[in-house]
């Protein structure tokens, strides 16, 4: 992904940041249900929710998004028509409630994100061109969060 798009995503959330909070990574992703497969998410068959929570269900219903990881939160933005970060905040989750549950890198990369331990979460899929962005997102989420 273009550094310009990441910078634009950081600018979109600048007014939302708490004192001391810094953006770490941003990328576009296709959002599916936590239990979806790589192909299922890409083909939008993943919109059938099984047992997800409210945030996971809300995020899945909007499909393509921009995901921004900060030192304190994971923020989900809409995606513009041209693939850049949109202005609308779709949801956010404190970092202490976000965990990388599974990572599968390939032609289509899959990153499952668990929200807390109540069975809620999402699956993020990335096409081949965004594989490095998927890796950067995983690396940012696996670093210790700051309270």
One Martini backbone bead per residue (centre of mass of N, CA, C, O) as a GRO file, in nm:
protein
  147
    1UNK     BB    1   0.100   0.034   0.016
    2UNK     BB    2   0.064   0.353   0.029
    3UNK     BB    3   0.190   0.596   0.231
    4UNK     BB    4  -0.032   0.805   0.175
    5UNK     BB    5  -0.268   0.637   0.292
    6UNK     BB    6  -0.161   0.613   0.577
    7UNK     BB    7  -0.141   0.914   0.633
    8UNK     BB    8  -0.441   0.972   0.586
    9UNK     BB    9  -0.543   0.792   0.814
   10UNK     BB   10  -0.398   0.945   1.041
   11UNK     BB   11  -0.546   1.215   0.983
   12UNK     BB   12  -0.842   1.111   1.031
   13UNK     BB   13  -0.766   1.035   1.356
   14UNK     BB   14  -0.631   1.274   1.510
   15UNK     BB   15  -0.894   1.384   1.671
   16UNK     BB   16  -0.918   1.096   1.844
   17UNK     BB   17  -0.674   1.124   2.003
   18UNK     BB   18  -0.510   1.069   2.278
   19UNK     BB   19  -0.303   1.137   2.506
   20UNK     BB   20  -0.015   0.966   2.373
   21UNK     BB   21  -0.137   0.873   2.116
   22UNK     BB   22  -0.030   0.653   1.843
   23UNK     BB   23   0.019   0.574   1.533
   24UNK     BB   24   0.126   0.264   1.359
   25UNK     BB   25  -0.105   0.136   1.161
   26UNK     BB   26  -0.229   0.106   0.810
   27UNK     BB   27  -0.511  -0.057   0.634
   28UNK     BB   28  -0.662  -0.238   0.401
   29UNK     BB   29  -0.976  -0.438   0.424
   30UNK     BB   30  -1.150  -0.737   0.442
   31UNK     BB   31  -1.447  -0.804   0.620
   32UNK     BB   32  -1.520  -1.081   0.830
   33UNK     BB   33  -1.592  -1.340   0.984
   34UNK     BB   34  -1.424  -1.526   1.213
   35UNK     BB   35  -1.515  -1.812   1.051
   36UNK     BB   36  -1.393  -1.749   0.792
   37UNK     BB   37  -1.257  -1.773   0.490
   38UNK     BB   38  -1.066  -1.655   0.255
   39UNK     BB   39  -1.264  -1.690   0.016
   40UNK     BB   40  -1.525  -1.605   0.161
   41UNK     BB   41  -1.444  -1.310   0.215
   42UNK     BB   42  -1.386  -1.222  -0.074
   43UNK     BB   43  -1.693  -1.325  -0.169
   44UNK     BB   44  -1.901  -1.245   0.070
   45UNK     BB   45  -1.989  -1.514   0.245
   46UNK     BB   46  -1.918  -1.390   0.545
   47UNK     BB   47  -2.200  -1.243   0.633
   48UNK     BB   48  -2.254  -1.490   0.802
   49UNK     BB   49  -2.347  -1.520   1.117
   50UNK     BB   50  -2.294  -1.700   1.407
   51UNK     BB   51  -2.123  -1.592   1.710
   52UNK     BB   52  -2.112  -1.288   1.726
   53UNK     BB   53  -2.077  -0.977   1.810
   54UNK     BB   54  -2.157  -0.652   1.770
   55UNK     BB   55  -1.895  -0.547   1.641
   56UNK     BB   56  -1.845  -0.772   1.438
   57UNK     BB   57  -2.118  -0.741   1.289
   58UNK     BB   58  -2.085  -0.444   1.205
   59UNK     BB   59  -1.819  -0.479   1.041
   60UNK     BB   60  -1.911  -0.695   0.835
   61UNK     BB   61  -2.143  -0.512   0.698
   62UNK     BB   62  -1.904  -0.317   0.549
   63UNK     BB   63  -1.638  -0.465   0.464
   64UNK     BB   64  -1.459  -0.239   0.339
   65UNK     BB   65  -1.158  -0.120   0.505
   66UNK     BB   66  -0.992   0.077   0.750
   67UNK     BB   67  -0.708  -0.003   0.950
   68UNK     BB   68  -0.617   0.126   1.277
   69UNK     BB   69  -0.321   0.131   1.470
   70UNK     BB   70  -0.259   0.199   1.800
   71UNK     BB   71  -0.141   0.224   2.123
   72UNK     BB   72  -0.471   0.186   2.223
   73UNK     BB   73  -0.609   0.111   1.933
   74UNK     BB   74  -0.868  -0.011   1.712
   75UNK     BB   75  -0.957   0.133   1.397
   76UNK     BB   76  -1.256   0.176   1.195
   77UNK     BB   77  -1.284   0.260   0.857
   78UNK     BB   78  -1.388   0.368   0.593
   79UNK     BB   79  -1.401   0.332   0.237
   80UNK     BB   80  -1.333   0.460  -0.039
   81UNK     BB   81  -1.389   0.434  -0.371
   82UNK     BB   82  -1.053   0.440  -0.419
   83UNK     BB   83  -0.930   0.297  -0.130
   84UNK     BB   84  -0.934   0.491   0.088
   85UNK     BB   85  -0.981   0.668   0.358
   86UNK     BB   86  -1.240   0.741   0.542
   87UNK     BB   87  -1.441   0.942   0.768
   88UNK     BB   88  -1.579   0.699   0.895
   89UNK     BB   89  -1.647   0.557   1.201
   90UNK     BB   90  -1.722   0.213   1.279
   91UNK     BB   91  -1.495   0.147   1.504
   92UNK     BB   92  -1.365   0.030   1.830
   93UNK     BB   93  -1.072  -0.110   2.013
   94UNK     BB   94  -0.907  -0.197   2.266
   95UNK     BB   95  -0.601  -0.345   2.282
   96UNK     BB   96  -0.661  -0.539   2.534
   97UNK     BB   97  -0.907  -0.677   2.333
   98UNK     BB   98  -0.677  -0.755   2.124
   99UNK     BB   99  -0.616  -1.050   1.910
  100UNK     BB  100  -0.418  -1.271   1.750
  101UNK     BB  101  -0.536  -1.585   1.626
  102UNK     BB  102  -0.459  -1.574   1.303
  103UNK     BB  103  -0.220  -1.664   1.034
  104UNK     BB  104  -0.242  -1.639   0.662
  105UNK     BB  105  -0.014  -1.655   0.408
  106UNK     BB  106  -0.075  -1.544   0.062
  107UNK     BB  107  -0.251  -1.459  -0.194
  108UNK     BB  108  -0.449  -1.475   0.045
  109UNK     BB  109  -0.475  -1.303   0.336
  110UNK     BB  110  -0.515  -1.401   0.689
  111UNK     BB  111  -0.670  -1.228   0.978
  112UNK     BB  112  -0.742  -1.307   1.303
  113UNK     BB  113  -0.958  -1.127   1.531
  114UNK     BB  114  -0.986  -1.096   1.873
  115UNK     BB  115  -1.249  -1.003   2.110
  116UNK     BB  116  -1.156  -1.107   2.361
  117UNK     BB  117  -1.347  -1.402   2.525
  118UNK     BB  118  -1.658  -1.413   2.368
  119UNK     BB  119  -1.624  -1.484   2.040
  120UNK     BB  120  -1.532  -1.230   1.919
  121UNK     BB  121  -1.477  -1.118   1.572
  122UNK     BB  122  -1.245  -1.113   1.290
  123UNK     BB  123  -1.177  -1.122   0.934
  124UNK     BB  124  -0.889  -1.045   0.750
  125UNK     BB  125  -0.844  -0.960   0.410
  126UNK     BB  126  -0.574  -0.990   0.160
  127UNK     BB  127  -0.434  -0.921  -0.108
  128UNK     BB  128  -0.135  -0.957  -0.252
  129UNK     BB  129  -0.070  -0.641  -0.260
  130UNK     BB  130  -0.128  -0.644   0.082
  131UNK     BB  131   0.073  -0.830   0.243
  132UNK     BB  132   0.263  -0.624   0.389
  133UNK     BB  133   0.028  -0.496   0.549
  134UNK     BB  134  -0.049  -0.745   0.708
  135UNK     BB  135   0.225  -0.779   0.848
  136UNK     BB  136   0.224  -0.498   0.987
  137UNK     BB  137  -0.034  -0.539   1.151
  138UNK     BB  138   0.058  -0.783   1.313
  139UNK     BB  139   0.306  -0.652   1.440
  140UNK     BB  140   0.148  -0.426   1.587
  141UNK     BB  141  -0.040  -0.624   1.757
  142UNK     BB  142   0.206  -0.786   1.900
  143UNK     BB  143   0.263  -0.555   2.042
  144UNK     BB  144   0.262  -0.384   2.308
  145UNK     BB  145   0.048  -0.214   2.485
  146UNK     BB  146  -0.069   0.112   2.586
  147UNK     BB  147  -0.238   0.276   2.853
   0.00000   0.00000   0.00000
